[in-house]
Amino acid sequence: MFKYFEPNKIFSITSKAPRYVFLLFIMILSIGLTEALILSPEDYKQSHSVRIMYVHVPAAWITLGIFSLITFLSIIGYIFKIRNFFLISKSLAPSGFVFNIVALVTGSIWGKPTWGTWWAWDARITSMLILGLFYILYLLAWRIYENNDKVFKITSIITLFGIINVPIIKYSVEWWNTLHQSASINLLSKSSIHISMLFPLLIMTAAFALFSLLIFLMKYNTELIKIKNKGLDRL
């Protein structure tokens, strides 16, 4: 199975993908912004400030999804000694961290007109901040132990502790009395958000997912080039 992990074979595919992903990203983002900023209605309580939701919510979803994926790949990679899974995780982390920052910043901007303050030590805000710290620890571990197999164990431990925070973020509005409203979108029951707002929200989420994929491919290709320069024939 290792023949499929040879840098030359992987790079021949991933090196061509970014240009197509970028074009698709621009198309989806253009549609999403048109829907979010022009066609979607203003909220009856929050007025036009609700439009921050179309950046804030997808950014939060993406950062949670990426950290969950990093944790899964790290655990499987450590158990079965699949080095490529760690390379994928390392390449995913930067975009996850960027969207974590975006979620925190847009949350603060949204909080000012909604709650009257830029920052509150709300359960969800605090837990999102903690997730950002786990992202920083993960990225620092790769910086410090990049050329040492010890990084596989250390990053796996970081993700194991960090993943505990993901359900806390998700259910914090239900477990504690917080400033955040309860979830408007439910997979197992009827969502309370209107389709006129749900549609642009999903489009913007798709755009952000494509942007994450683009950043991942650029980072992953860089890592593959490093491997090729070291003269390795496989990961």
Buried (B, 14 or more C-beta within 10 A) or exposed (E): EEEEBBBEEBBEEBBEBBEEBBEBBEEBBEBBBEBBEEEBEEBEEBEEBBBBBBBBBBBBBBBBBBBBBBBBBBBEBBEEEBBBBBBBBBBBBBBBBBBBEBBBEBBBBBBEEBBEEEEBEBBBBBBBBBBBEBBBBBBEBBEEBEEEEEBBBBBBBBBEEBBEBBEBBBBBBEEEEBBBEEBBBEEEEEEEBEEEBBBBBBBBBBBBBBBBBBBBBBBBBEBBEEBBEEEEEBB
